[in-house]
Amino acid sequence: DQQVKQNSPSLSVQEGRISILNCDYTNSMFDYFLWYKKYPAEGPTFLISISSIKDKNEDGRFTVFLNKSAKHLSLHIVPSQPGDSAVYFCAAIPTGNTPLVFGKGTRLSVIA
Amino acid sequence: GAGVSQSPSNKVTEKGKDVELRCDPISGHTALYWYRQRLGQGLEFLIYFQGNSAPDKSGLPSDRFSAERTGESVSTLTIQRTQQEDSAVYLCASSFNRGRGYGYTFGSGTRLTVV
């Protein structure tokens, strides 16, 4: 039973355009959400996070939006660059000291 | 060290053999996690250590899997009598306590292939 769902396994975007990666979750106890980026043969690296008390968090070209009523979050990358090509994982954590729950990931390809 | 170190980076083993994977967390990180990623799947939680507390083993898929951690240092994940479905990349991560602000720092993983 997937509590964090990334329904698009892959996404292709042209350089300079906006990339939008989506994530849905089912557990209403999740109160903190994170995006990780993973290059081949490397471990995932933290990208950006958002608390459930916010609906938007921005860091440079990366913005995460949270819609709690829809249990949906999205990561926007603008403008997209070829170096952004990677697998992006959505992750969530419930209240309490428990491990992150990850989605299956979306492979982003930014085409020059 | 500066990051989370995992060894070996690659391991090919015959079905039925035991394997041991090692993780060296960032110094001072009290929490340590093991995840695995099988082909086409997401990151699957296996086990979690927090300081001297009893580990959370709720993600271990069978009793062939076990892990140890001494204090706040190195952890080893042991898989006994390996099966082909154990083939995956095994990832270790560490964090300060809950690590909620910055998430986890992951190692590069051990790619395990059971033939």
Backbone of each chain as ProteinMPNN parsed JSONL, in Angstrom:
{"seq_chain_A": "DQQVKQNSPSLSVQEGRISILNCDYTNSMFDYFLWYKKYPAEGPTFLISISSIKDKNEDGRFTVFLNKSAKHLSLHIVPSQPGDSAVYFCAAIPTGNTPLVFGKGTRLSVIA", "coords_chain_A": {"N_chain_A": [[0.845, -1.189, 0.0], [0.923, 1.91, -1.154], [1.848, 4.808, 0.364], [2.844, 7.193, -0.437], [2.682, 8.571, -3.532], [3.96, 8.716, -6.762], [2.882, 9.255, -9.721], [3.801, 9.577, -12.285], [6.207, 8.038, -14.033], [8.179, 9.094, -15.636], [9.393, 12.138, -17.176], [9.743, 14.52, -19.697], [11.296, 17.523, -20.582], [11.836, 20.634, -22.204], [14.878, 22.481, -22.241], [14.99, 25.43, -20.305], [12.277, 25.631, -20.021], [9.427, 25.116, -17.796], [9.517, 22.592, -15.322], [7.315, 20.319, -13.908], [6.76, 18.337, -11.237], [4.823, 15.843, -9.794], [3.14, 14.706, -6.789], [1.318, 12.575, -4.722], [-0.319, 11.847, -1.623], [-1.481, 9.605, 0.935], [-1.686, 9.375, 3.674], [-2.953, 11.094, 6.283], [-1.579, 11.843, 8.491], [0.902, 12.679, 7.825], [3.191, 15.308, 8.135], [5.275, 16.711, 7.156], [7.167, 17.342, 4.303], [9.347, 16.321, 1.7], [11.616, 16.753, -1.036], [13.82, 14.82, -2.918], [16.74, 14.418, -4.908], [18.208, 12.333, -7.314], [21.104, 11.199, -8.804], [22.481, 8.857, -11.203], [24.168, 6.064, -9.758], [24.663, 7.378, -7.417], [23.794, 8.403, -4.048], [20.512, 9.53, -2.981], [19.975, 13.082, -2.771], [19.113, 15.746, -0.617], [16.741, 18.181, -1.557], [14.59, 20.161, -1.313], [12.162, 21.224, 1.103], [8.943, 21.157, 2.812], [6.782, 22.286, 5.316], [3.715, 21.171, 6.792], [2.251, 23.308, 7.611], [2.554, 25.27, 5.838], [1.954, 26.468, 2.451], [3.594, 26.846, 0.388], [6.986, 26.804, -0.612], [10.029, 28.245, -1.446], [13.095, 28.036, -3.21], [15.468, 29.407, -4.831], [15.565, 28.253, -8.1], [13.74, 26.324, -7.545], [10.556, 25.393, -6.406], [8.245, 24.315, -4.042], [4.946, 23.245, -3.785], [2.166, 22.829, -1.657], [-0.863, 21.214, -1.26], [-2.978, 20.656, 1.051], [-5.633, 19.843, 1.408], [-6.169, 18.408, -0.857], [-4.274, 16.507, -0.593], [-1.822, 16.653, -1.97], [1.254, 17.397, -3.509], [3.618, 19.415, -5.289], [6.542, 19.851, -7.265], [8.175, 22.504, -8.686], [10.341, 23.426, -11.22], [12.093, 26.031, -12.462], [13.956, 28.196, -14.535], [14.202, 25.088, -16.341], [17.15, 23.097, -16.452], [19.741, 21.301, -18.233], [21.36, 19.942, -16.365], [19.564, 19.337, -14.409], [18.492, 16.955, -14.963], [17.569, 13.953, -13.671], [16.536, 11.513, -11.193], [13.697, 12.2, -9.313], [12.591, 12.094, -6.045], [9.76, 12.071, -4.044], [9.044, 12.568, -0.63], [7.762, 11.823, 2.632], [6.973, 12.535, 6.06], [5.554, 11.459, 9.095], [4.154, 12.944, 12.09], [6.24, 12.718, 14.944], [9.045, 10.544, 15.621], [9.829, 9.013, 13.185], [10.775, 7.018, 10.295], [11.383, 8.424, 6.991], [8.972, 8.204, 4.361], [9.0, 7.148, 1.094], [8.214, 7.982, -2.326], [7.995, 6.351, -5.585], [9.521, 7.672, -7.378], [10.309, 10.002, -10.044], [11.59, 10.168, -13.223], [13.306, 12.764, -14.556], [13.999, 14.305, -17.585], [15.829, 16.743, -19.065], [15.902, 18.408, -21.972], [18.262, 19.708, -24.133]], "CA_chain_A": [[0.0, 0.0, 0.0], [1.792, 3.067, -1.311], [1.35, 6.0, 1.034], [3.332, 8.331, -1.22], [2.57, 8.112, -4.918], [4.403, 9.54, -7.88], [2.242, 8.485, -10.771], [4.506, 9.705, -13.559], [7.557, 7.496, -13.908], [9.16, 9.89, -16.357], [8.958, 13.436, -17.686], [10.731, 15.189, -20.55], [11.032, 18.961, -20.67], [12.884, 21.364, -22.918], [15.691, 23.421, -21.469], [14.417, 26.767, -20.203], [10.854, 25.557, -19.696], [9.127, 24.711, -16.437], [9.273, 21.177, -15.011], [6.385, 20.149, -12.779], [6.714, 16.951, -10.774], [3.691, 15.716, -8.888], [3.207, 13.692, -5.733], [0.105, 12.464, -3.907], [-0.131, 11.017, -0.437], [-2.746, 9.125, 1.494], [-1.666, 9.395, 5.125], [-3.217, 12.447, 6.77], [-0.665, 12.119, 9.605], [2.133, 13.281, 7.307], [3.191, 16.752, 8.388], [6.486, 17.323, 6.608], [7.366, 16.746, 2.989], [10.659, 16.633, 1.155], [12.002, 16.265, -2.356], [15.2, 14.409, -3.08], [17.191, 14.282, -6.284], [19.177, 11.245, -7.363], [21.838, 10.919, -10.037], [22.902, 7.448, -11.269], [25.308, 5.605, -8.95], [24.841, 8.218, -6.24], [22.65, 8.39, -3.167], [19.628, 10.706, -3.098], [20.382, 14.27, -2.024], [18.008, 16.603, -0.224], [16.565, 19.321, -2.452], [13.743, 21.187, -0.731], [11.139, 20.635, 1.96], [7.857, 22.033, 3.198], [5.996, 21.874, 6.465], [2.286, 21.158, 6.48], [1.611, 24.577, 7.971], [2.763, 26.193, 4.723], [1.486, 25.949, 1.174], [4.605, 27.109, -0.642], [8.348, 27.091, -0.173], [10.807, 28.537, -2.642], [14.543, 28.087, -3.04], [16.056, 29.6, -6.154], [14.732, 27.796, -9.216], [12.876, 25.246, -7.063], [9.431, 25.769, -5.552], [7.355, 23.215, -3.714], [3.599, 23.646, -3.43], [1.443, 21.807, -0.914], [-2.313, 21.361, -1.17], [-3.312, 19.662, 2.075], [-6.987, 19.303, 1.24], [-6.094, 17.426, -1.937], [-3.156, 15.609, -0.294], [-1.035, 16.725, -3.19], [2.309, 18.392, -3.58], [4.302, 19.453, -6.576], [7.842, 20.526, -7.336], [8.344, 23.261, -9.911], [11.715, 23.832, -11.506], [12.03, 26.972, -13.575], [13.922, 27.427, -15.764], [14.847, 23.774, -16.265], [18.48, 23.041, -17.047], [20.136, 19.903, -18.486], [21.885, 19.366, -15.127], [18.455, 18.919, -13.539], [18.1, 15.596, -15.354], [17.818, 13.056, -12.54], [15.302, 10.953, -10.637], [13.232, 12.996, -8.184], [11.762, 11.352, -5.107], [8.937, 12.757, -3.062], [9.087, 11.831, 0.632], [6.925, 12.419, 3.672], [7.222, 12.026, 7.409], [4.468, 11.804, 10.003], [4.596, 13.477, 13.374], [6.969, 11.681, 15.667], [10.402, 10.274, 15.164], [9.749, 7.811, 12.351], [11.507, 7.211, 9.052], [10.757, 8.97, 5.797], [8.298, 7.322, 3.416], [9.327, 7.656, -0.232], [7.53, 7.539, -3.526], [8.8, 5.541, -6.504], [10.412, 8.53, -8.142], [10.019, 10.42, -11.417], [12.834, 10.467, -13.949], [13.206, 13.991, -15.349], [15.006, 14.523, -18.626], [15.772, 18.093, -19.604], [16.513, 18.303, -23.301], [18.855, 20.973, -24.585]], "C_chain_A": [[0.88, 1.239, 0.0], [1.184, 4.283, -0.64], [1.775, 7.278, 0.32], [3.413, 7.876, -2.671], [3.087, 9.157, -5.894], [3.97, 8.795, -9.129], [2.911, 8.602, -12.132], [5.921, 9.161, -13.403], [8.611, 8.331, -14.626], [8.526, 11.157, -16.898], [10.084, 14.009, -18.527], [10.33, 16.638, -20.741], [12.161, 19.606, -21.452], [13.596, 22.329, -21.983], [15.031, 24.8, -21.478], [12.948, 26.774, -19.822], [10.672, 25.144, -18.233], [8.947, 23.191, -16.36], [8.351, 21.136, -13.803], [6.312, 18.67, -12.438], [5.67, 16.851, -9.677], [3.826, 14.545, -7.916], [1.888, 13.725, -4.962], [0.373, 11.583, -2.704], [-1.482, 10.664, 0.168], [-2.822, 9.279, 3.006], [-1.839, 10.82, 5.637], [-2.339, 12.811, 7.97], [0.667, 12.693, 9.125], [2.1, 14.779, 7.58], [4.451, 17.443, 7.877], [6.825, 16.574, 5.339], [8.691, 17.219, 2.408], [10.766, 16.123, -0.27], [13.497, 15.968, -2.343], [15.488, 14.232, -4.562], [18.265, 13.199, -6.305], [19.771, 11.112, -8.759], [22.24, 9.444, -10.024], [24.153, 7.191, -10.441], [25.617, 6.526, -7.772], [23.631, 8.034, -5.33], [21.765, 9.603, -3.4], [20.168, 11.867, -2.275], [19.167, 15.15, -1.787], [17.948, 17.83, -1.135], [15.79, 20.45, -1.77], [12.673, 20.506, 0.106], [10.044, 21.65, 2.248], [7.121, 21.43, 4.387], [4.515, 21.958, 6.103], [1.572, 22.446, 6.861], [1.782, 25.626, 6.866], [2.135, 25.616, 3.459], [2.503, 26.175, 0.051], [5.959, 27.33, 0.027], [9.228, 27.199, -1.41], [12.29, 28.588, -2.31], [15.168, 28.177, -4.423], [15.103, 29.169, -7.251], [13.689, 26.762, -8.792], [11.793, 25.782, -6.139], [8.594, 24.532, -5.3], [6.021, 23.808, -3.253], [2.915, 22.494, -2.715], [-0.033, 22.16, -0.858], [-2.808, 20.271, -0.217], [-4.673, 19.04, 1.858], [-7.011, 18.242, 0.148], [-5.039, 16.363, -1.683], [-2.233, 15.498, -1.508], [0.074, 17.749, -3.027], [2.992, 18.306, -4.933], [5.608, 20.226, -6.427], [7.936, 21.2, -8.693], [9.816, 23.654, -10.057], [11.642, 24.78, -12.699], [13.178, 27.987, -13.466], [14.647, 26.1, -15.609], [16.179, 23.819, -17.007], [18.865, 21.574, -17.274], [20.682, 19.204, -17.229], [20.811, 18.949, -14.137], [17.996, 17.503, -13.873], [18.539, 14.607, -14.279], [16.492, 12.386, -12.183], [14.943, 11.772, -9.393], [12.285, 12.163, -7.331], [11.024, 12.314, -4.2], [8.978, 11.914, -1.797], [8.251, 12.565, 1.668], [7.232, 11.781, 5.006], [6.045, 12.41, 8.305], [5.028, 12.453, 11.26], [5.264, 12.352, 14.156], [8.27, 11.352, 14.981], [10.442, 8.99, 14.344], [10.387, 8.076, 10.994], [10.671, 7.826, 7.929], [10.102, 7.864, 4.985], [8.485, 7.93, 2.034], [8.352, 7.17, -1.282], [8.488, 6.78, -4.425], [9.747, 6.371, -7.363], [9.885, 8.85, -9.529], [11.349, 10.778, -12.071], [12.6, 11.678, -14.841], [14.348, 14.058, -16.348], [14.8, 15.922, -19.171], [16.593, 18.107, -20.884], [17.005, 19.662, -23.761], [18.327, 21.37, -25.954]], "O_chain_A": [[1.501, 1.58, 1.007], [0.113, 4.739, -1.038], [1.135, 8.32, 0.462], [4.119, 6.922, -2.998], [2.698, 10.324, -5.85], [4.607, 7.828, -9.545], [2.623, 7.816, -13.035], [6.743, 9.763, -12.713], [9.79, 8.289, -14.276], [7.309, 11.251, -17.06], [11.245, 13.987, -18.12], [9.172, 16.944, -21.025], [13.31, 19.173, -21.369], [13.003, 22.906, -21.071], [14.574, 25.277, -22.517], [12.425, 27.787, -19.357], [11.642, 24.859, -17.53], [8.307, 22.586, -17.221], [8.574, 21.825, -12.807], [5.861, 17.855, -13.242], [5.636, 17.664, -8.753], [4.511, 13.556, -8.176], [1.406, 14.797, -4.596], [1.2, 10.674, -2.764], [-2.485, 11.339, -0.063], [-3.918, 9.309, 3.565], [-0.961, 11.661, 5.441], [-2.351, 13.957, 8.418], [1.473, 13.147, 9.938], [1.105, 15.445, 7.295], [4.663, 18.627, 8.137], [6.782, 15.345, 5.29], [9.1, 18.365, 2.6], [10.084, 15.173, -0.656], [14.31, 16.741, -1.836], [14.596, 13.936, -5.357], [19.126, 13.15, -5.427], [19.06, 10.938, -9.749], [22.334, 8.841, -8.955], [25.08, 8.001, -10.426], [26.704, 6.462, -7.197], [22.577, 7.573, -5.768], [22.219, 10.602, -3.958], [20.748, 11.662, -1.208], [18.3, 15.279, -2.652], [18.972, 18.439, -1.442], [16.289, 21.57, -1.665], [12.317, 19.354, -0.144], [10.19, 22.841, 1.971], [6.874, 20.226, 4.445], [4.119, 22.72, 5.221], [0.42, 22.657, 6.48], [1.23, 26.724, 6.945], [1.821, 24.427, 3.399], [2.296, 25.749, -1.085], [6.058, 27.955, 1.083], [9.176, 26.354, -2.304], [12.691, 29.11, -1.27], [15.373, 27.169, -5.098], [13.974, 29.653, -7.331], [12.846, 26.368, -9.598], [12.075, 26.532, -5.204], [8.27, 23.789, -6.227], [5.978, 24.737, -2.448], [3.056, 21.335, -3.104], [-0.407, 23.263, -0.46], [-3.028, 19.127, -0.616], [-4.858, 17.847, 2.094], [-7.785, 17.287, 0.221], [-4.913, 15.419, -2.462], [-1.92, 14.41, -1.99], [-0.137, 18.83, -2.478], [2.952, 17.284, -5.619], [5.747, 21.117, -5.589], [7.794, 20.55, -9.729], [10.438, 24.152, -9.118], [11.201, 24.409, -13.787], [13.358, 28.583, -12.405], [15.599, 25.996, -14.836], [16.319, 24.477, -18.038], [18.364, 20.695, -16.573], [20.482, 18.002, -17.055], [21.102, 18.286, -13.141], [17.197, 16.92, -13.14], [19.73, 14.446, -14.015], [15.46, 12.66, -12.796], [15.789, 12.004, -8.529], [11.308, 11.601, -7.827], [11.607, 13.254, -3.659], [8.952, 10.686, -1.869], [8.06, 13.779, 1.585], [7.69, 10.641, 5.081], [5.59, 13.553, 8.278], [6.242, 12.499, 11.458], [4.892, 11.185, 14.035], [8.55, 11.834, 13.884], [11.028, 7.995, 14.77], [10.526, 9.229, 10.587], [9.442, 7.757, 7.922], [10.6, 6.74, 4.922], [8.163, 9.099, 1.822], [7.748, 6.105, -1.157], [9.653, 6.584, -4.078], [10.659, 5.838, -7.994], [9.122, 8.083, -10.116], [12.124, 11.578, -11.548], [11.794, 11.627, -15.77], [15.514, 13.887, -15.993], [13.728, 16.25, -19.679], [17.798, 17.855, -20.883], [16.257, 20.639, -23.776], [18.718, 22.408, -26.489]]}, "seq_chain_B": "GAGVSQSPSNKVTEKGKDVELRCDPISGHTALYWYRQRLGQGLEFLIYFQGNSAPDKSGLPSDRFSAERTGESVSTLTIQRTQQEDSAVYLCASSFNRGRGYGYTFGSGTRLTVV", "coords_chain_B": {"N_chain_B": [[34.114, 11.068, 8.686], [33.364, 13.101, 5.764], [30.995, 12.481, 4.523], [28.349, 10.001, 4.202], [29.487, 6.774, 4.184], [29.555, 3.822, 2.276], [30.135, 0.343, 1.993], [30.633, -2.883, 0.402], [30.781, -1.148, -2.812], [29.715, -2.496, -4.885], [28.35, -5.765, -5.11], [28.407, -9.07, -5.979], [26.812, -12.064, -5.551], [26.329, -15.554, -4.912], [23.253, -17.274, -5.018], [21.885, -18.206, -1.913], [24.12, -17.738, -0.389], [25.549, -15.852, 2.369], [25.577, -12.308, 2.958], [27.244, -9.283, 3.88], [26.749, -5.949, 4.492], [28.116, -2.695, 4.77], [27.914, 0.357, 6.638], [29.057, 3.584, 7.173], [28.283, 6.181, 9.104], [27.752, 9.799, 9.136], [29.831, 11.527, 11.345], [28.604, 12.119, 14.575], [25.966, 12.051, 13.866], [23.025, 10.83, 15.116], [20.988, 9.227, 14.271], [20.354, 6.481, 12.112], [19.632, 4.92, 9.05], [18.459, 2.242, 7.039], [17.665, 1.637, 3.707], [16.231, 0.136, 0.764], [16.366, -0.161, -2.8], [14.72, -1.697, -5.182], [14.715, -2.801, -8.6], [12.966, -0.549, -10.579], [11.385, 0.221, -8.515], [10.414, 2.201, -5.607], [12.133, 3.8, -2.836], [12.539, 1.642, -0.226], [11.863, 1.322, 3.103], [13.879, -0.238, 5.572], [15.212, -0.603, 8.182], [15.794, 1.188, 11.263], [17.898, 3.04, 13.332], [18.218, 4.752, 16.372], [20.202, 6.479, 18.306], [20.794, 4.977, 21.41], [18.483, 3.596, 21.579], [16.101, 0.896, 21.156], [16.176, -0.634, 17.958], [14.068, 0.216, 15.135], [12.625, -2.23, 13.497], [10.689, -2.636, 11.662], [10.524, -2.623, 8.896], [11.998, -4.7, 7.82], [12.135, -7.324, 5.49], [12.132, -10.101, 5.895], [13.099, -12.783, 8.164], [15.609, -13.335, 7.376], [17.022, -11.113, 7.148], [19.026, -8.864, 8.979], [20.334, -6.345, 11.182], [22.929, -4.435, 12.677], [24.12, -1.993, 14.975], [26.68, -0.319, 16.549], [26.602, 1.713, 19.192], [26.844, 5.024, 18.165], [27.981, 4.595, 15.742], [29.414, 2.696, 13.142], [27.307, 0.685, 11.05], [26.099, -2.574, 10.232], [24.476, -4.422, 7.749], [23.067, -7.498, 7.415], [22.399, -10.14, 5.234], [21.083, -13.229, 5.141], [21.393, -16.393, 3.51], [20.911, -15.596, 0.747], [18.527, -14.569, -1.732], [17.283, -14.354, -5.105], [15.459, -12.279, -5.285], [16.438, -10.498, -3.5], [18.158, -8.885, -4.766], [19.177, -5.624, -5.273], [19.665, -2.057, -4.787], [21.191, -1.131, -1.891], [20.703, 1.289, 0.425], [22.113, 3.506, 2.752], [21.465, 5.907, 5.269], [22.037, 8.818, 7.275], [21.225, 11.0, 10.038], [20.866, 14.021, 12.047], [19.363, 13.406, 15.033], [16.007, 13.793, 14.55], [16.256, 14.942, 12.076], [14.597, 16.519, 10.509], [14.714, 19.034, 9.426], [16.593, 19.077, 7.369], [16.423, 16.728, 6.146], [17.736, 13.543, 5.239], [21.164, 12.378, 5.003], [22.421, 10.581, 2.452], [24.311, 7.628, 1.658], [26.221, 6.346, -1.165], [25.334, 3.884, -1.745], [25.067, 0.246, -1.901], [25.257, -1.933, -4.499], [23.647, -4.836, -4.831], [23.796, -7.956, -6.296], [22.251, -10.939, -6.807], [22.985, -14.052, -7.974]], "CA_chain_B": [[34.261, 11.506, 7.309], [32.499, 14.192, 5.351], [29.704, 11.979, 4.082], [28.018, 8.635, 4.583], [30.286, 5.868, 3.373], [29.04, 2.46, 2.235], [30.992, -0.623, 1.305], [31.256, -2.52, -0.865], [29.885, -0.402, -3.698], [29.058, -3.529, -5.683], [28.548, -7.106, -4.596], [27.725, -10.149, -6.687], [26.881, -13.243, -4.709], [25.515, -16.685, -5.359], [22.043, -17.564, -4.24], [22.113, -19.058, -0.754], [25.237, -17.249, 0.425], [25.292, -14.71, 3.241], [26.326, -11.094, 2.627], [27.286, -8.254, 4.904], [26.927, -4.612, 3.924], [28.592, -1.812, 5.826], [27.608, 1.787, 6.522], [29.756, 4.488, 8.088], [27.498, 7.416, 9.052], [28.443, 11.048, 9.444], [30.145, 11.614, 12.772], [27.671, 12.963, 15.324], [24.576, 11.739, 13.505], [22.561, 9.79, 16.027], [20.02, 8.36, 13.595], [20.857, 5.771, 10.937], [18.538, 4.239, 8.362], [18.725, 1.418, 5.865], [16.609, 1.522, 2.704], [16.665, -0.533, -0.451], [15.622, 0.181, -4.003], [14.736, -2.735, -6.205], [14.556, -2.253, -9.943], [11.642, -0.031, -10.901], [10.624, 0.506, -7.301], [10.87, 3.322, -4.801], [12.979, 3.479, -1.688], [11.783, 0.848, 0.73], [12.466, 1.373, 4.429], [14.221, -1.534, 6.156], [15.465, -0.569, 9.628], [16.147, 2.521, 11.742], [18.564, 3.109, 14.63], [18.246, 6.091, 16.961], [20.989, 6.468, 19.529], [20.857, 3.69, 22.105], [17.141, 3.004, 21.644], [15.895, -0.324, 20.379], [15.943, -0.263, 16.559], [12.771, -0.022, 14.494], [12.891, -3.254, 12.487], [9.404, -2.93, 11.047], [10.618, -2.738, 7.447], [12.769, -5.864, 7.375], [11.19, -8.167, 4.749], [12.096, -11.474, 6.403], [14.077, -12.999, 9.242], [16.958, -13.497, 6.816], [17.646, -9.793, 7.226], [19.293, -8.331, 10.313], [21.281, -5.234, 11.173], [23.485, -4.051, 13.962], [24.85, -0.735, 15.051], [27.328, -0.156, 17.844], [26.563, 3.114, 19.6], [26.468, 5.929, 17.081], [28.997, 4.45, 14.706], [29.19, 1.846, 11.971], [26.223, -0.288, 11.031], [26.183, -3.618, 9.219], [23.234, -5.093, 7.358], [23.386, -8.868, 7.017], [21.346, -10.905, 4.571], [21.459, -14.644, 5.142], [20.775, -17.271, 2.484], [20.383, -14.637, -0.221], [17.639, -14.991, -2.804], [17.374, -13.436, -6.243], [14.643, -11.081, -5.048], [17.184, -9.574, -2.643], [18.947, -8.005, -5.627], [18.706, -4.245, -5.108], [20.649, -1.132, -4.238], [20.935, -0.928, -0.474], [21.131, 2.644, 0.761], [22.187, 3.876, 4.161], [21.397, 7.355, 5.483], [22.122, 9.222, 8.679], [20.719, 12.351, 10.29], [20.837, 14.478, 13.437], [18.061, 13.115, 15.642], [14.92, 13.599, 13.605], [16.707, 15.348, 10.746], [13.465, 16.977, 9.72], [15.007, 20.267, 8.7], [17.426, 18.895, 6.187], [16.328, 15.372, 5.619], [18.81, 12.61, 5.522], [22.306, 12.323, 4.1], [22.532, 9.199, 1.992], [25.51, 7.13, 1.01], [26.042, 6.027, -2.59], [24.656, 2.605, -1.849], [25.704, -1.002, -2.317], [24.437, -2.652, -5.482], [23.739, -6.278, -4.591], [23.247, -8.817, -7.344], [22.246, -12.349, -6.413], [22.886, -14.848, -9.209]], "C_chain_B": [[33.237, 12.555, 6.946], [31.116, 13.711, 4.997], [29.448, 10.603, 4.65], [28.744, 7.697, 3.621], [29.711, 4.459, 3.442], [30.022, 1.564, 1.492], [30.388, -2.018, 1.404], [30.3, -1.707, -1.731], [29.099, -1.367, -4.59], [29.354, -4.884, -5.081], [27.732, -8.08, -5.426], [27.899, -11.402, -5.847], [26.0, -14.341, -5.272], [24.326, -16.862, -4.425], [22.388, -18.526, -3.11], [23.255, -18.608, 0.137], [24.778, -16.108, 1.319], [26.116, -13.511, 2.768], [26.217, -10.111, 3.781], [27.59, -6.917, 4.24], [27.242, -3.652, 5.061], [28.224, -0.365, 5.559], [28.348, 2.557, 7.61], [29.027, 5.827, 8.072], [28.374, 8.646, 9.278], [28.641, 11.125, 10.953], [29.187, 12.578, 13.466], [26.216, 12.739, 14.966], [24.094, 10.582, 14.361], [21.615, 8.8, 15.346], [20.638, 7.751, 12.346], [19.751, 4.902, 10.365], [19.102, 3.364, 7.25], [17.462, 1.405, 4.998], [17.141, 0.625, 1.584], [15.783, -0.077, -1.611], [15.788, -0.958, -4.991], [14.388, -2.106, -7.538], [13.113, -1.809, -10.187], [10.791, 0.32, -9.698], [11.162, 1.742, -6.584], [11.786, 2.872, -3.691], [12.124, 2.827, -0.61], [12.519, 0.843, 2.064], [12.723, -0.03, 4.973], [14.31, -1.457, 7.683], [16.014, 0.797, 10.015], [16.746, 2.398, 13.134], [18.544, 4.557, 15.108], [18.97, 5.996, 18.283], [21.07, 5.078, 20.118], [19.492, 3.024, 22.241], [17.086, 1.718, 20.845], [15.583, 0.052, 18.931], [14.52, -0.557, 16.117], [13.02, -0.974, 13.329], [11.678, -3.53, 11.613], [9.465, -3.12, 9.536], [11.382, -3.951, 6.95], [11.824, -6.884, 6.726], [11.109, -9.611, 5.231], [13.141, -11.638, 7.497], [15.464, -13.328, 8.702], [17.746, -12.194, 6.915], [17.854, -9.4, 8.682], [20.293, -7.194, 10.187], [21.715, -4.941, 12.585], [24.098, -2.677, 13.854], [25.41, -0.625, 16.45], [27.361, 1.326, 18.187], [26.078, 3.992, 18.465], [27.466, 5.821, 15.944], [28.508, 3.508, 13.605], [27.997, 0.914, 12.154], [26.497, -1.338, 9.959], [24.804, -4.221, 9.002], [23.629, -6.464, 6.832], [22.177, -9.519, 6.384], [21.823, -12.347, 4.507], [20.733, -15.378, 4.023], [20.116, -16.416, 1.396], [19.548, -15.303, -1.296], [17.729, -13.963, -3.936], [16.557, -12.172, -6.013], [15.308, -10.096, -4.086], [18.042, -8.616, -3.472], [18.355, -6.604, -5.601], [19.911, -3.364, -4.802], [20.262, -0.87, -2.795], [21.552, 0.399, -0.064], [21.09, 2.859, 2.263], [22.109, 5.394, 4.248], [21.567, 7.637, 6.971], [21.605, 10.647, 8.82], [20.93, 12.711, 11.753], [19.449, 14.162, 13.969], [17.002, 12.927, 14.581], [15.304, 14.014, 12.193], [15.622, 15.967, 9.905], [13.806, 18.207, 8.896], [15.732, 20.029, 7.395], [17.278, 17.521, 5.574], [17.55, 14.543, 5.973], [19.985, 12.844, 4.57], [22.514, 10.86, 3.746], [23.949, 8.89, 1.521], [25.192, 6.795, -0.446], [25.429, 4.655, -2.804], [25.569, 1.438, -2.169], [24.758, -1.684, -3.284], [24.671, -4.147, -5.29], [23.062, -7.031, -5.714], [23.376, -10.257, -6.879], [22.009, -13.186, -7.662], [22.629, -16.326, -8.899]], "O_chain_B": [[32.344, 12.862, 7.735], [30.147, 14.455, 5.151], [30.215, 10.097, 5.469], [28.623, 7.82, 2.402], [29.413, 3.956, 4.525], [30.647, 1.965, 0.51], [29.702, -2.321, 2.381], [29.118, -1.595, -1.402], [27.971, -1.085, -4.992], [30.459, -5.135, -4.602], [26.517, -7.934, -5.56], [29.018, -11.755, -5.477], [25.051, -14.085, -6.013], [24.404, -16.629, -3.219], [23.083, -19.522, -3.31], [23.358, -19.039, 1.286], [23.752, -15.477, 1.065], [27.217, -13.676, 2.243], [25.25, -10.105, 4.542], [28.575, -6.782, 3.515], [26.711, -3.774, 6.165], [28.219, 0.09, 4.415], [28.277, 2.228, 8.795], [29.148, 6.558, 7.089], [29.565, 8.543, 9.57], [27.734, 10.828, 11.73], [28.981, 13.703, 13.01], [25.324, 13.188, 15.685], [24.67, 9.494, 14.341], [21.464, 7.666, 15.801], [21.359, 8.423, 11.61], [19.025, 4.234, 11.101], [20.094, 3.709, 6.607], [16.352, 1.192, 5.487], [18.345, 0.391, 1.475], [14.635, 0.33, -1.432], [16.861, -1.155, -5.562], [13.832, -1.01, -7.594], [12.171, -2.584, -10.023], [9.619, 0.673, -9.836], [12.229, 2.257, -6.918], [12.168, 1.705, -3.615], [11.128, 3.387, -0.152], [13.667, 0.407, 2.142], [11.872, -0.911, 4.847], [13.581, -2.152, 8.391], [16.625, 1.483, 9.195], [16.183, 1.74, 14.008], [18.822, 5.476, 14.338], [18.424, 5.496, 19.266], [21.376, 4.113, 19.418], [19.353, 2.014, 22.931], [17.916, 1.48, 19.968], [14.798, 0.971, 18.697], [13.855, -1.448, 16.645], [13.562, -0.575, 12.298], [11.634, -4.536, 10.905], [8.558, -3.712, 8.952], [11.404, -4.201, 5.745], [10.825, -7.27, 7.332], [10.102, -10.278, 4.993], [13.962, -10.75, 7.729], [16.391, -13.572, 9.474], [18.97, -12.178, 6.784], [16.967, -9.581, 9.516], [21.014, -7.099, 9.194], [20.985, -5.163, 13.551], [24.536, -2.251, 12.785], [24.691, -0.819, 17.43], [28.067, 2.102, 17.544], [25.029, 3.737, 17.872], [27.767, 6.803, 15.267], [27.344, 3.534, 13.205], [27.719, 0.427, 13.25], [27.059, -1.03, 8.908], [24.068, -4.491, 9.951], [24.435, -6.572, 5.908], [21.07, -9.463, 6.921], [22.846, -12.646, 3.89], [19.615, -15.028, 3.645], [18.911, -16.511, 1.163], [19.813, -16.43, -1.714], [18.197, -12.843, -3.735], [16.926, -11.103, -6.498], [14.805, -8.992, -3.878], [18.588, -7.65, -2.941], [17.169, -6.419, -5.876], [21.022, -3.85, -4.588], [19.145, -0.439, -2.509], [22.759, 0.607, -0.188], [20.153, 2.446, 2.946], [22.636, 6.091, 3.381], [21.273, 6.789, 7.813], [21.555, 11.403, 7.85], [21.144, 11.839, 12.595], [18.456, 14.615, 13.401], [17.088, 11.991, 13.786], [14.749, 13.503, 11.22], [15.719, 15.943, 8.678], [13.265, 18.409, 7.809], [15.49, 20.731, 6.413], [17.942, 17.196, 4.589], [18.285, 14.849, 6.911], [19.833, 13.421, 3.493], [22.75, 10.017, 4.612], [24.678, 9.766, 1.054], [24.057, 6.937, -0.9], [25.049, 4.306, -3.922], [26.691, 1.614, -2.644], [23.61, -1.978, -2.949], [25.76, -4.655, -5.555], [21.904, -6.777, -6.044], [24.474, -10.734, -6.594], [20.98, -13.058, -8.325], [22.518, -17.139, -9.817]]}, "name": "protein", "num_of_chains": 2, "seq": "DQQVKQNSPSLSVQEGRISILNCDYTNSMFDYFLWYKKYPAEGPTFLISISSIKDKNEDGRFTVFLNKSAKHLSLHIVPSQPGDSAVYFCAAIPTGNTPLVFGKGTRLSVIAGAGVSQSPSNKVTEKGKDVELRCDPISGHTALYWYRQRLGQGLEFLIYFQGNSAPDKSGLPSDRFSAERTGESVSTLTIQRTQQEDSAVYLCASSFNRGRGYGYTFGSGTRLTVV"}
